[in-house]
Structures are given as structure tokens and as C-alpha cells.
Amino acid sequence: QPFKCDIEHKLGVACVGGGAVKCRVILDRGGYVPGESISVSALVSNGSNVTIKSTKASLTETIEYVARGKVVQTEKRDLVTITRGKVRPGGVDEWQNETLYVPPLPPTNLKGCHIIRIQYDVFFIVEPKSLEKQIKLQLPIVLATYPFRNTSGDISNTWPESILKPETHYPSTLPIFRPWLHEKNENN
């Protein structure tokens, strides 16, 4: 089921012709498995007098380490990013099924693990050219370990054809590389 997010944000100074930037972002659904692609569609309408420097969509991973019920460390990293160029005042930028590839990653909820929380989000960011604050839409997604199957175990009849793309491949193992583990070894 498609996942949508809308925002209208004022840019510029109202007394000298400021205006609104309207942004609508749609993901093809809210859950994925590694090896699939997230389909991002968006419409950015610049009704302001400020040029938009760029628009971008980014898949991010946030890992929280918990001890005694409190978050003791947080890691956040961009996994995949797509960037598009300028949107002039009065202009429109339309994204149609741009894809963010989901690399091999651990699932969103690690069952039985209460010391690590993993969250994945697709951020859609509108970056104004001036000193204006960027507009950021956050769309949380769920990452699973295997695709949903019907009772016969068949994937192809469960999801729409647009989701099952020929280039989709499913990894056999999850990654074990964590940069912070290797940094400690190099410093010793």
C-alpha cells in the first residue's frame, strides 16, 4: 500500500513576495527486504521567490544502543541517496519512480534483543539556496528479513508486478562490517 507525506512550507519574507513550497512524497509501500528497491515519487512546487538548490531522497539507518533502559549511543548513517538539481521560483520538480536500492541490512525489529534498536527512514529533503532552513520530510519504513509470501509460498502472486522487478536480488547473508569496530582495532 502506498505511503504518502505532504508538507507546505513558507520561504522568503512575506512583505517582499515570499511564498510557499509544497511537497508531496509517495513511497510504493512501507515495508521492504534487502535486495529490493524503494520507489520514490515526489512533486515539489516552488511558489516562493527563493530558488531551491536541490532536492534529495535518502535511505538512513539509525541504531540506538541501550543500557539499563537508556540510550547510551546513537549511530546514524545515510545508506543510499539520490539528488536532483535546482527548482527556480515558480518551478516544479517531479520525481517519478526514482529508486533507492536497499542493501543487505539487519531487520527493523531484532526479536529478543533489548539492547539494540534499529530504525530505517526515507528522508526527502528540499534545500533552499538562501539561508532558509531546509525542509525535511521523514517517512519511516520497516525492513524485514524475507518477503511476504502467501500460503502456497509463492511470492509472484502476492505483490503487484511493479514491486517484483527482475533486478531485485535477495542476499544470502547479512553484513557484519561495522566501521566503529574496525576503528578501535586500528587505534590499538
C-alpha positions in Angstrom: 0.0 0.0 0.0 1.5 3.4 -0.9 2.9 5.6 1.8 2.4 9.4 1.5 3.6 12.5 3.2 2.7 16.2 2.4 4.0 19.5 3.6 3.6 23.2 2.8 6.4 25.4 4.0 6.8 29.2 3.7 10.0 30.5 2.3 11.2 34.1 1.9 10.0 37.3 3.6 6.2 37.7 3.3 6.3 41.5 2.8 8.6 41.2 -0.3 6.8 38.4 -2.1 7.6 35.3 0.0 5.6 32.2 -0.8 5.1 28.5 -0.1 6.9 25.4 -1.2 4.6 22.4 -1.5 6.0 19.0 -1.4 4.3 15.6 -1.7 6.3 12.4 -1.4 5.0 8.9 -2.1 6.7 5.6 -1.5 5.3 2.5 -3.2 4.8 0.8 0.2 6.1 1.0 3.8 8.0 -2.4 4.1 10.9 -3.9 2.2 13.5 -6.6 2.4 17.2 -6.3 1.5 17.7 -6.5 -2.3 14.5 -4.7 -3.2 14.3 -1.1 -4.4 12.2 1.7 -2.8 10.2 3.5 -5.4 10.1 7.3 -4.6 7.7 9.6 -6.4 7.5 13.3 -5.4 6.2 16.6 -6.5 7.9 19.8 -5.4 6.1 23.0 -6.3 8.1 26.2 -5.6 5.6 29.0 -5.1 8.2 31.2 -3.3 10.7 33.7 -4.6 13.6 31.6 -3.3 15.5 29.2 -5.6 15.7 25.6 -4.3 19.3 24.5 -4.6 18.5 20.8 -4.6 16.1 18.0 -3.7 17.2 14.7 -2.4 15.9 11.3 -1.1 18.0 9.4 1.3 17.6 6.0 3.0 19.0 6.2 6.5 19.7 3.8 9.3 19.6 4.8 12.9 21.0 2.4 15.5 20.5 3.1 19.2 22.4 1.1 21.9 20.5 0.8 25.2 21.9 0.1 28.6 19.7 0.0 31.8 16.8 1.3 29.8 18.6 4.4 28.5 20.1 5.1 25.1 23.8 5.3 25.6 25.0 5.7 22.0 23.3 6.5 18.7 24.7 5.9 15.2 23.0 7.4 12.1 24.2 7.0 8.6 22.9 7.6 5.0 22.8 4.3 3.1 21.7 5.5 -0.4 21.0 9.0 -1.7 19.5 10.4 -4.9 20.0 14.1 -5.5 18.3 16.3 -8.1 19.1 19.9 -9.1 17.6 23.4 -8.9 13.9 24.4 -8.8 13.5 28.0 -9.7 10.8 30.3 -8.2 7.5 29.3 -9.8 9.0 26.0 -10.9 8.1 22.4 -10.4 10.2 19.3 -9.9 8.5 15.9 -10.4 10.1 12.6 -9.3 8.6 9.5 -10.9 9.6 6.1 -9.5 13.2 7.0 -8.7 14.7 4.0 -6.9 16.7 3.7 -3.7 18.3 0.2 -3.5 18.0 -1.5 -0.1 21.4 -3.0 0.7 21.9 -6.1 2.9 20.9 -4.9 6.4 19.6 -6.2 9.7 15.8 -6.0 10.1 14.0 -3.2 11.9 13.0 -5.1 15.0 15.6 -7.6 16.3 13.3 -10.1 18.1 14.5 -10.8 21.6 17.1 -8.1 21.6 16.5 -5.3 24.1 19.9 -3.5 23.8 19.9 -2.5 20.2 17.1 -0.6 18.4 17.3 -0.2 14.6 15.1 2.2 12.6 15.1 2.9 8.9 13.7 6.1 7.3 13.5 7.6 3.9 14.1 11.4 4.2 13.1 13.7 1.5 15.0 17.0 1.8 14.4 20.3 0.0 17.4 22.5 0.3 16.8 26.3 -0.4 19.6 28.3 -1.9 19.4 31.1 0.6 19.9 31.0 4.4 16.5 29.4 4.7 16.2 26.2 6.8 15.9 23.0 4.8 12.6 21.3 4.5 12.8 17.7 5.7 10.1 15.0 5.4 10.7 11.8 7.3 9.0 8.6 6.1 9.7 5.6 8.5 9.9 2.2 6.8 10.1 -1.4 8.1 12.9 -3.7 6.9 12.2 -7.4 7.1 14.3 -10.5 6.6 12.2 -12.1 3.9 9.4 -11.0 1.6 5.8 -11.7 2.4 4.5 -15.0 0.9 1.0 -16.4 0.5 0.0 -19.7 2.0 1.4 -21.6 -1.1 4.8 -20.0 -0.5 4.6 -18.2 -3.9 5.9 -14.6 -4.0 5.0 -13.7 -7.6 1.2 -13.8 -7.0 1.3 -11.9 -3.7 2.7 -8.5 -4.8 1.9 -6.3 -7.7 4.1 -6.8 -10.8 5.6 -3.3 -10.2 7.2 -4.4 -6.9 8.8 -7.6 -8.2 11.4 -6.3 -10.5 13.8 -8.5 -12.4 16.8 -6.7 -10.9 15.7 -7.5 -7.4 18.0 -9.9 -5.7 18.0 -11.2 -2.1 21.2 -11.6 -0.2 22.0 -14.8 1.5 23.8 -13.3 4.4 23.6 -10.0 6.5 26.6 -7.7 6.7 28.9 -8.0 9.6 31.0 -4.9 8.9 30.6 -2.0 11.4 33.0 0.9 11.0 33.3 1.6 14.7 34.6 -1.9 15.3 37.4 -1.5 12.8 38.4 2.0 14.1 39.1 0.6 17.6 41.3 -2.1 16.2 43.3 0.4 14.1 43.9 2.7 17.1 45.4 -0.1 19.2 
